[in-house]
Amino acid sequence: MLPGAANRMMKMAETSIEAHHQTAVADADLQNSAAHSIDNRGLIEHRQQIVFSAVTILALLGTFVMD
């Protein structure tokens, strides 16, 4: 058997595990960012609906007042 072969194999395995862990953490961060973006988009759309509803109601009220 080669001297130090077991240590080299263990070091390679640990390096591989660490790389996999870093990739998993990066993927989780990306998914969290996408989820926050979707949440923010929903909030913006809700606010737009409220504003457009208010404008529509004001336009209808203005129409009735002009009669």
Biotite code that builds the C-alpha atoms (Angstrom):
import biotite.structure as struc

atoms = struc.array([
    struc.Atom([0.000, 0.000, 0.000], chain_id="A", res_id=1, res_name="MET", atom_name="CA", element="C"),
    struc.Atom([1.162, 3.536, -0.728], chain_id="A", res_id=2, res_name="LEU", atom_name="CA", element="C"),
    struc.Atom([2.086, 5.677, 2.271], chain_id="A", res_id=3, res_name="PRO", atom_name="CA", element="C"),
    struc.Atom([-0.408, 8.480, 2.896], chain_id="A", res_id=4, res_name="GLY", atom_name="CA", element="C"),
    struc.Atom([-2.913, 7.139, 0.352], chain_id="A", res_id=5, res_name="ALA", atom_name="CA", element="C"),
    struc.Atom([-5.677, 6.848, 2.935], chain_id="A", res_id=6, res_name="ALA", atom_name="CA", element="C"),
    struc.Atom([-5.102, 10.433, 4.082], chain_id="A", res_id=7, res_name="ASN", atom_name="CA", element="C"),
    struc.Atom([-5.252, 11.713, 0.491], chain_id="A", res_id=8, res_name="ARG", atom_name="CA", element="C"),
    struc.Atom([-8.470, 9.783, -0.134], chain_id="A", res_id=9, res_name="MET", atom_name="CA", element="C"),
    struc.Atom([-10.034, 11.202, 3.036], chain_id="A", res_id=10, res_name="MET", atom_name="CA", element="C"),
    struc.Atom([-8.974, 14.743, 2.075], chain_id="A", res_id=11, res_name="LYS", atom_name="CA", element="C"),
    struc.Atom([-10.498, 14.338, -1.407], chain_id="A", res_id=12, res_name="MET", atom_name="CA", element="C"),
    struc.Atom([-13.744, 13.022, 0.090], chain_id="A", res_id=13, res_name="ALA", atom_name="CA", element="C"),
    struc.Atom([-13.919, 15.912, 2.568], chain_id="A", res_id=14, res_name="GLU", atom_name="CA", element="C"),
    struc.Atom([-13.264, 18.414, -0.230], chain_id="A", res_id=15, res_name="THR", atom_name="CA", element="C"),
    struc.Atom([-16.018, 16.839, -2.322], chain_id="A", res_id=16, res_name="SER", atom_name="CA", element="C"),
    struc.Atom([-18.475, 16.971, 0.578], chain_id="A", res_id=17, res_name="ILE", atom_name="CA", element="C"),
    struc.Atom([-17.617, 20.625, 1.267], chain_id="A", res_id=18, res_name="GLU", atom_name="CA", element="C"),
    struc.Atom([-18.116, 21.532, -2.408], chain_id="A", res_id=19, res_name="ALA", atom_name="CA", element="C"),
    struc.Atom([-21.486, 19.767, -2.411], chain_id="A", res_id=20, res_name="HIS", atom_name="CA", element="C"),
    struc.Atom([-22.491, 21.634, 0.759], chain_id="A", res_id=21, res_name="HIS", atom_name="CA", element="C"),
    struc.Atom([-21.520, 25.005, -0.746], chain_id="A", res_id=22, res_name="GLN", atom_name="CA", element="C"),
    struc.Atom([-23.539, 24.210, -3.874], chain_id="A", res_id=23, res_name="THR", atom_name="CA", element="C"),
    struc.Atom([-26.573, 23.260, -1.778], chain_id="A", res_id=24, res_name="ALA", atom_name="CA", element="C"),
    struc.Atom([-26.318, 26.496, 0.237], chain_id="A", res_id=25, res_name="VAL", atom_name="CA", element="C"),
    struc.Atom([-26.040, 28.564, -2.961], chain_id="A", res_id=26, res_name="ALA", atom_name="CA", element="C"),
    struc.Atom([-29.100, 26.800, -4.414], chain_id="A", res_id=27, res_name="ASP", atom_name="CA", element="C"),
    struc.Atom([-31.080, 27.471, -1.232], chain_id="A", res_id=28, res_name="ALA", atom_name="CA", element="C"),
    struc.Atom([-30.129, 31.166, -1.355], chain_id="A", res_id=29, res_name="ASP", atom_name="CA", element="C"),
    struc.Atom([-31.241, 31.360, -4.979], chain_id="A", res_id=30, res_name="LEU", atom_name="CA", element="C"),
    struc.Atom([-34.575, 29.724, -4.177], chain_id="A", res_id=31, res_name="GLN", atom_name="CA", element="C"),
    struc.Atom([-35.130, 32.100, -1.247], chain_id="A", res_id=32, res_name="ASN", atom_name="CA", element="C"),
    struc.Atom([-34.403, 35.088, -3.490], chain_id="A", res_id=33, res_name="SER", atom_name="CA", element="C"),
    struc.Atom([-36.896, 33.837, -6.072], chain_id="A", res_id=34, res_name="ALA", atom_name="CA", element="C"),
    struc.Atom([-39.538, 33.306, -3.377], chain_id="A", res_id=35, res_name="ALA", atom_name="CA", element="C"),
    struc.Atom([-39.062, 36.847, -2.024], chain_id="A", res_id=36, res_name="HIS", atom_name="CA", element="C"),
    struc.Atom([-39.299, 38.238, -5.547], chain_id="A", res_id=37, res_name="SER", atom_name="CA", element="C"),
    struc.Atom([-42.601, 36.433, -6.110], chain_id="A", res_id=38, res_name="ILE", atom_name="CA", element="C"),
    struc.Atom([-43.947, 37.680, -2.765], chain_id="A", res_id=39, res_name="ASP", atom_name="CA", element="C"),
    struc.Atom([-42.990, 41.271, -3.606], chain_id="A", res_id=40, res_name="ASN", atom_name="CA", element="C"),
    struc.Atom([-44.567, 40.979, -7.050], chain_id="A", res_id=41, res_name="ARG", atom_name="CA", element="C"),
    struc.Atom([-47.848, 39.849, -5.483], chain_id="A", res_id=42, res_name="GLY", atom_name="CA", element="C"),
    struc.Atom([-47.817, 42.806, -3.096], chain_id="A", res_id=43, res_name="LEU", atom_name="CA", element="C"),
    struc.Atom([-47.201, 45.243, -5.949], chain_id="A", res_id=44, res_name="ILE", atom_name="CA", element="C"),
    struc.Atom([-50.028, 43.721, -8.000], chain_id="A", res_id=45, res_name="GLU", atom_name="CA", element="C"),
    struc.Atom([-52.385, 44.003, -5.023], chain_id="A", res_id=46, res_name="HIS", atom_name="CA", element="C"),
    struc.Atom([-51.534, 47.684, -4.591], chain_id="A", res_id=47, res_name="ARG", atom_name="CA", element="C"),
    struc.Atom([-52.071, 48.300, -8.305], chain_id="A", res_id=48, res_name="GLN", atom_name="CA", element="C"),
    struc.Atom([-55.519, 46.726, -8.108], chain_id="A", res_id=49, res_name="GLN", atom_name="CA", element="C"),
    struc.Atom([-56.448, 49.010, -5.218], chain_id="A", res_id=50, res_name="ILE", atom_name="CA", element="C"),
    struc.Atom([-55.236, 52.117, -7.062], chain_id="A", res_id=51, res_name="VAL", atom_name="CA", element="C"),
    struc.Atom([-57.022, 51.182, -10.297], chain_id="A", res_id=52, res_name="PHE", atom_name="CA", element="C"),
    struc.Atom([-60.214, 50.421, -8.371], chain_id="A", res_id=53, res_name="SER", atom_name="CA", element="C"),
    struc.Atom([-60.045, 53.810, -6.671], chain_id="A", res_id=54, res_name="ALA", atom_name="CA", element="C"),
    struc.Atom([-59.511, 55.567, -10.017], chain_id="A", res_id=55, res_name="VAL", atom_name="CA", element="C"),
    struc.Atom([-62.470, 53.692, -11.527], chain_id="A", res_id=56, res_name="THR", atom_name="CA", element="C"),
    struc.Atom([-64.729, 54.582, -8.606], chain_id="A", res_id=57, res_name="ILE", atom_name="CA", element="C"),
    struc.Atom([-63.696, 58.242, -8.832], chain_id="A", res_id=58, res_name="LEU", atom_name="CA", element="C"),
    struc.Atom([-64.376, 58.242, -12.577], chain_id="A", res_id=59, res_name="ALA", atom_name="CA", element="C"),
    struc.Atom([-67.839, 56.753, -12.032], chain_id="A", res_id=60, res_name="LEU", atom_name="CA", element="C"),
    struc.Atom([-68.625, 59.246, -9.284], chain_id="A", res_id=61, res_name="LEU", atom_name="CA", element="C"),
    struc.Atom([-67.445, 62.065, -11.543], chain_id="A", res_id=62, res_name="GLY", atom_name="CA", element="C"),
    struc.Atom([-69.742, 60.831, -14.285], chain_id="A", res_id=63, res_name="THR", atom_name="CA", element="C"),
    struc.Atom([-72.760, 60.852, -11.987], chain_id="A", res_id=64, res_name="PHE", atom_name="CA", element="C"),
    struc.Atom([-71.906, 64.291, -10.614], chain_id="A", res_id=65, res_name="VAL", atom_name="CA", element="C"),
    struc.Atom([-71.555, 65.750, -14.142], chain_id="A", res_id=66, res_name="MET", atom_name="CA", element="C"),
    struc.Atom([-75.112, 64.686, -15.030], chain_id="A", res_id=67, res_name="ASP", atom_name="CA", element="C"),
])
